[in-house]
C-alpha cells in the first residue's frame, strides 16, 4: 500500500464539518483498513456531530516537517482536513514544503470542493452573520463578495506542483453523495457514514435576523445563539438568502470571467453554473417556533445575564 498524504482543503460551506465527523468517528478503521492516520485535537467534537474546524491546524504548525506531519508514524499515510488549508494556503503551498513532503510520501492528494455562486453567496453571507458578527444586508455584502477569485488563484497554485493530484468536485451536484466522494478519494471499498445528516446548517430567515440583532449589540456572538440552535435543531430547513436582481446582475457581470477561468481548470462534469437570473425560491420562515424560543430562553439568556 502506497504511503500518501491526503489533504481535504474545504473550502467553507461545502460539507467540511460532515466530512470531519466521518473522519474522526472512523479514525480507527481508517488506520486499520487503509493504513491512514487521522490525527485529532483534544478539543475536537466532530465525532459527536458538532461543528468542527477539522485537524488542519496540526498540519499548519509545521507543514514542511515530515516528522511533524506524520506525527511520528512513518509507515502510514496521513490525512488532514480543514478549510483553513484553503484560507491559509500561503502557509503550506510552496515549493519548499511540497518538495520536503514528496521525499517521504509517494503521493500528495488534494480534495477540493467548489460550489455554484448563488449557493455559495447565500451560505457565505449566512456564515458571516453566524461566525463573524456581520449585521449588514445581503445587497451590501455582495458588493464585496470576491470569493471566486480566491478559488481561481488556489487551483492555479495547486496545478503548479506536479507532485500534487488534485480532485475537484462541485458540491452543488453531490451534496447527498459526499461520503461516496470521500471514499472514492481515499480509494476505500467501504463508504463510511455517521448518524449526523446535517452538521453546521445555515439559518432560517427568522434565526438570521435575530442573530444580526444580537450582533449589533454584542458584536461577534454566534456562540450566544446560532451555534446552539444549529446543533440542537440540525434538521430545520435553512432559508436561501438572495440579493436583489440588480445587485445579482452586477455580481454576474464582474464574476463571469473568473468563473469561466475556473471552469477551464476543472473537469467539465464539475463546472460551476453562474445563473444570470436568480430563480424564485420558497417563502422564507419569518417566525421562530417554540423549540427555537426555548433555546433562547434556556441557553442564551443565562449567558447574557453573566455578561
C-alpha positions, 0 to 999 in steps of 0.5 A: 500500500502506497504511503500518501498524504491526503489533504481535504482543503474545504473550502467553507460551506461545502460539507467540511464539518460532515466530512470531519465527523466521518473522519474522526468517528472512523479514525480507527478503521481508517488506520486499520483498513487503509493504513491512514492516520487521522490525527485529532485535537483534544478539543475536537467534537466532530465525532459527536456531530458538532461543528468542527474546524477539522485537524488542519491546524496540526498540519499548519504548525509545521507543514514542511516537517515530515516528522511533524506531519506524520506525527511520528508514524512513518509507515502510514499515510496521513490525512488532514482536513480543514478549510483553513488549508484553503484560507491559509494556503500561503502557509503550506503551498510552496515549493519548499514544503511540497518538495520536503513532503514528496521525499517521504510520501509517494503521493500528495492528494488534494480534495477540493470542493467548489460550489455554484455562486448563488449557493455559495453567496447565500451560505457565505453571507449566512456564515458571516452573520453566524461566525463573524458578527456581520449585521449588514444586508445581503445587497451590501455584502455582495458588493464585496463578495470576491470569493471566486477569485480566491478559488481561481488563484488556489487551483492555479497554485495547486496545478503548479506542483506536479507532485500534487493530484488534485480532485475537484468536485462541485458540491452543488451536484453531490451534496447527498453523495459526499461520503461516496466522494470521500471514499472514492478519494481515499480509494476505500471499498467501504463508504463510511457514514455517521448518524449526523445528516446535517452538521453546521446548517445555515439559518432560517430567515427568522434565526438570521435576523435575530442573530444580526440583532444580537450582533449589533449589540454584542458584536461577534456572538454566534456562540450566544445563539446560532451555534446552539440552535444549529446543533440542537435543531440540525434538521430545520430547513435553512432559508436561501438568502438572495440579493436583489436582481440588480445587485445579482446582475452586477455580481454576474457581470464582474464574476463571469470571467473568473468563473469561466477561468475556473471552469477551464481548470476543472473537469467539465462534469464539475463546472460551476453554473453562474445563473444570470437570473436568480430563480424564485425560491420558497417563502422564507420562515419569518417566525421562530417556533417554540423549540427555537424560543426555548433555546433562547430562553434556556441557553442564551439568556443565562449567558447574557445575564453573566455578561 
